[in-house]
Amino acid sequence: MQVVYAEFRLPKQIKSQSIDHNKSVYIAEPFEKGFGHTVGNALRRVLLTSIESYAIVALRMEGVPHEYTGIDGVIEDMTSIIINFKGVLLRKVPVEGEVSPRGIKRYSFQLNVTNEMIQEGNGNYTVQVKDLFQESEFEVINPHHKLFTVTKPMTRTIDFKIALGRGYCPSERIQLNDPSFSEIVLDAAFSPVRHVNYFIEGCRVGGETDLDRLVVEVTTDGRITPDEAMTHAVQILSLHLNVFDPLKMQQITFDNAEKEDSSDRDAILSKLALKISEIELSVRSTNCLHGANISTIAELVSKTEQEMLKFRNFGKKSLNEIKAKLEEMGLSLGMDLTKYGIDPEHVKEYFGGADLSDFEEEEDEDYEDEVYEEDSLTEEEPETEEDEDEA
């Protein structure tokens, strides 16, 4: 059974703006009031907790038995070095057709610090990430990140274990398959998303002014782009909602009538809001409209030709003039204003039309004669084509 819900505003477009390589802003609109917070909060939580990337989970340095020891020729103690290694940002170099490995993988690197390197540094050499990951399957996002400072030449083997994960995982929860002697397990910050902010702005579509515009700001650390993070978050959220699909006993649809693009709709609404006095009509036609208490274009286009011809002193010549003017504006008589969010019964209230019952008509030369000869239609003397020709 299909159930038809009342009209429901659904977002039709998303705009993205890249602030820099690691920060982007996403704007989606229009949402029904309140749905901006519903969608924005869900996306924010998924982005901050569920996006995966690589991180170092274990470290082993040749000649270092445990994390509470000092290293000959190195200024920092092992505790400080561990903290520095936690800040290494790695991105897997994509290979076509290759699936990212799920397990923990071991990598070994050779560090060589020569006497010349120390002399160039005025007695010490700062070891950076680029000194270790020179040739590997990983792209280093922060190659100049400091690891430790060396004061004399040395050659050491440094082993890492790198894993793919999500969120933040303390060292106590990391299970190594083949733990080795003197291996130090690290807390792993897998999440590549640093900040997510969302806020709601007011949005207008036609006559509806209480809709939501959702603005989401995403900042990453470089291991993943904001576009990738947003794409992954949307898919993760959708997959979690799919579990409820078997409960679907009825198919709902929304009674959304075909509507103009918001830009076209706004342009038409601006024309509908014009006063009759703001368009170029003859004095006779203007007086007839004022006499019928029609003060805006919206009130005019809501009338049909038959309704117009019933107005006092209004004939076909005035009708043709008005139809031609409306055609120039891209409008016509008898328009359906409901698709612009306007109730046909309350057009005057919507556009603030004035009551023109006390309007003082302007007069132009031969006005009475023209009305009598052409525009005044009575039951006793109906207008004929012959009369029009004479006029």
Beta strands, then each sheet from edge to edge (+ up, - down):
strand 1: 2-5
strand 2: 13-20
strand 3: 23-31
strand 4: 52-61
strand 5: 90-92
strand 6: 105-113
strand 7: 125-128
strand 8: 138-140
strand 9: 146-150
strand 10: 154-166
strand 11: 168-169
strand 12: 184-185
strand 13: 188-189
strand 14: 193-205
strand 15: 208-220
strand 16: 251-254
sheet 1: 1+ 16+
sheet 2: 2+ 3- 15+ 14-
sheet 3: 6+ 10- 4+ 12-
sheet 4: 5+ 8-
sheet 5: 7+ 9-
sheet 6: 11+ 13-
end
